[in-house]
Amino acid sequence: MTFPLLETKRLRLNQVEESDAVRFFDIMSRDKVTEYYGMDSLSYEEEAVEVIRSFRLSFEVNRSIRWAIRLKETNQFIGTIGLNNLNPKAKKAEIGYELHPDYWRQQFMQEAIHSVLNYAFTELDLYRMGAVTFPENTSSNRLLQKLGFTVEGKLRGYLYQRNQSHDALIFSLLKPEWSSS
């Protein structure tokens, strides 16, 4: 199975490689990145390598696709975006992502999500895209709504992070609601 390559005006989305581990660790070891991520910050670079290996294994068994987000001009790794809980037979997946704080509020993530949604709905022919967020993650929640996602409800005690349970919002976007423009 060939890993799908996606491009936008400013970004190149391709496979996350073990050579990205230092940069990935730099992102995922930051509490302000993982605050609303659903997992604790990474403590060791080897953890980043293990996560990257899990991305590859999950892709090989068709359970997820996780792209590196790279600046087109420099090929610099600035984050990842992926389809989690991918179920092609049921035509659904969940989207998840993170970005280095230096690139926040520059519409890079909107660009990346748009590209992944277009791929999911057109190339994979998925019908439903979900997203799970912390209610306090207002930036991500606004972005999802801007892209057409609907809040379906609150999942009580759904996420466990930093030794406590947290509520989560569940969002969805259906193929007929998607506009690739």
C-alpha positions as CSV (number, residue, x, y, z in Angstrom):
1,M,0.0,0.0,0.0
2,T,1.4,3.3,-1.1
3,F,1.3,6.2,1.4
4,P,-0.8,9.0,0.1
5,L,0.9,12.3,-0.5
6,L,-1.1,15.5,-0.3
7,E,-0.1,19.1,-1.1
8,T,-1.7,22.5,-0.4
9,K,-0.6,26.0,-1.4
10,R,1.9,26.1,1.5
11,L,2.2,22.6,2.8
12,R,3.3,19.1,1.9
13,L,1.7,16.2,3.8
14,N,3.6,12.9,3.7
15,Q,4.6,10.0,5.9
16,V,6.1,10.7,9.3
17,E,9.6,9.2,9.3
18,E,11.8,8.2,12.3
19,S,14.1,11.0,11.2
20,D,11.3,13.4,12.3
21,A,11.5,12.1,15.9
22,V,13.6,15.0,17.3
23,R,11.2,17.6,15.8
24,F,8.1,15.5,16.8
25,F,9.4,15.2,20.3
26,D,10.0,19.0,20.4
27,I,6.3,19.5,19.7
28,M,4.8,16.7,21.8
29,S,6.9,17.4,24.9
30,R,5.4,20.8,25.2
31,D,2.5,21.0,27.7
32,K,0.8,23.8,25.8
33,V,0.6,21.5,22.8
34,T,-0.7,18.4,24.7
35,E,-2.9,20.4,27.2
36,Y,-6.0,19.4,25.1
37,Y,-4.5,16.4,23.3
38,G,-5.8,13.5,25.3
39,M,-2.4,12.2,26.3
40,D,0.4,13.5,28.5
41,S,3.4,15.2,27.1
42,L,6.3,13.1,25.9
43,S,9.2,12.9,28.3
44,Y,11.9,11.1,26.3
45,E,12.9,11.2,22.6
46,E,12.6,7.4,22.4
47,E,8.8,7.9,23.1
48,A,8.6,10.0,19.9
49,V,10.2,7.2,17.9
50,E,7.8,4.7,19.3
51,V,4.8,6.9,18.4
52,I,6.1,7.3,14.9
53,R,6.5,3.5,14.6
54,S,2.9,3.1,15.8
55,F,1.8,5.5,13.0
56,R,3.5,3.3,10.4
57,L,2.1,0.0,11.9
58,S,-1.5,1.4,12.1
59,F,-1.2,2.6,8.4
60,E,0.0,-0.9,7.3
61,V,-3.1,-2.5,8.9
62,N,-5.4,0.2,7.4
63,R,-6.5,1.5,10.9
64,S,-5.1,5.1,10.5
65,I,-3.2,7.4,8.3
66,R,-0.9,10.0,10.0
67,W,0.7,12.6,7.8
68,A,3.7,14.8,8.6
69,I,2.8,18.5,8.0
70,R,5.8,20.1,6.3
71,L,6.3,23.6,5.0
72,K,6.5,23.3,1.2
73,E,9.3,25.8,0.8
74,T,11.7,24.3,3.4
75,N,10.4,20.8,4.0
76,Q,10.4,21.6,7.7
77,F,8.3,19.3,9.9
78,I,5.8,21.5,11.9
79,G,3.2,18.9,13.1
80,T,1.1,16.0,12.2
81,I,-2.5,15.3,11.1
82,G,-4.3,12.0,10.8
83,L,-7.3,9.9,10.3
84,N,-7.7,7.9,13.5
85,N,-10.0,4.9,14.0
86,L,-10.2,4.5,10.3
87,N,-12.9,2.0,9.2
88,P,-13.2,2.0,5.4
89,K,-16.0,-0.7,5.5
90,A,-18.1,1.5,7.8
91,K,-16.9,4.6,5.8
92,K,-15.8,6.6,8.8
93,A,-12.8,7.9,10.7
94,E,-11.8,10.6,13.2
95,I,-9.5,13.5,12.5
96,G,-6.7,14.5,14.9
97,Y,-3.8,16.9,14.7
98,E,-1.2,19.0,16.4
99,L,1.1,21.8,15.3
100,H,4.2,23.5,16.7
101,P,3.2,26.7,18.6
102,D,5.4,28.8,16.3
103,Y,2.9,28.1,13.5
104,W,-0.4,28.6,15.5
105,R,-2.9,31.2,14.2
106,Q,-1.5,31.2,10.7
107,Q,-4.2,29.0,9.1
108,F,-1.7,26.1,8.5
109,M,-4.0,23.7,10.3
110,Q,-7.1,24.8,8.4
111,E,-5.2,24.2,5.2
112,A,-4.1,20.7,6.3
113,I,-7.5,19.7,7.6
114,H,-9.1,20.8,4.4
115,S,-6.7,18.7,2.3
116,V,-7.2,15.6,4.5
117,L,-11.0,16.0,4.5
118,N,-11.0,16.3,0.7
119,Y,-8.9,13.1,0.5
120,A,-11.1,11.3,3.0
121,F,-14.3,12.1,1.3
122,T,-13.2,11.8,-2.4
123,E,-10.4,9.3,-2.5
124,L,-11.4,7.0,0.4
125,D,-15.1,7.6,-0.1
126,L,-15.7,8.0,3.6
127,Y,-19.1,9.2,4.7
128,R,-18.5,10.4,8.3
129,M,-15.6,12.3,9.8
130,G,-15.6,12.6,13.6
131,A,-13.4,14.7,15.9
132,V,-13.1,14.5,19.7
133,T,-12.0,17.6,21.6
134,F,-11.8,19.1,25.1
135,P,-14.6,21.6,25.6
136,E,-12.0,24.1,26.8
137,N,-10.1,23.8,23.5
138,T,-11.8,26.8,22.0
139,S,-9.4,27.3,19.1
140,S,-9.8,23.8,17.8
141,N,-13.5,23.8,18.4
142,R,-14.0,27.0,16.4
143,L,-11.8,25.7,13.6
144,L,-13.8,22.5,13.3
145,Q,-17.1,24.5,13.2
146,K,-15.6,26.9,10.6
147,L,-14.9,23.8,8.4
148,G,-18.5,22.6,8.7
149,F,-18.3,20.2,11.6
150,T,-21.4,20.0,14.0
151,V,-21.2,19.4,17.7
152,E,-23.1,16.3,18.4
153,G,-22.8,16.3,22.2
154,K,-20.6,15.9,25.2
155,L,-19.0,12.6,26.2
156,R,-18.7,12.6,30.0
157,G,-15.4,11.5,31.5
158,Y,-14.3,10.3,28.0
159,L,-10.6,11.5,28.1
160,Y,-8.1,10.5,30.7
161,Q,-5.1,12.8,31.0
162,R,-2.8,14.1,33.8
163,N,-4.3,11.5,36.2
164,Q,-7.9,12.6,35.8
165,S,-10.9,12.1,33.6
166,H,-12.2,14.9,31.4
167,D,-15.3,15.5,29.4
168,A,-15.0,15.7,25.6
169,L,-17.1,17.2,22.8
170,I,-17.8,14.9,19.8
171,F,-18.0,16.6,16.4
172,S,-19.0,15.2,13.0
173,L,-19.0,16.2,9.4
174,L,-20.9,14.1,6.8
175,K,-19.9,13.8,3.2
176,P,-23.0,15.6,1.8
177,E,-22.2,18.5,4.1
178,W,-18.6,18.8,2.9
179,S,-17.7,21.5,0.5
180,S,-14.2,21.1,-1.0
181,S,-14.1,24.8,-2.1
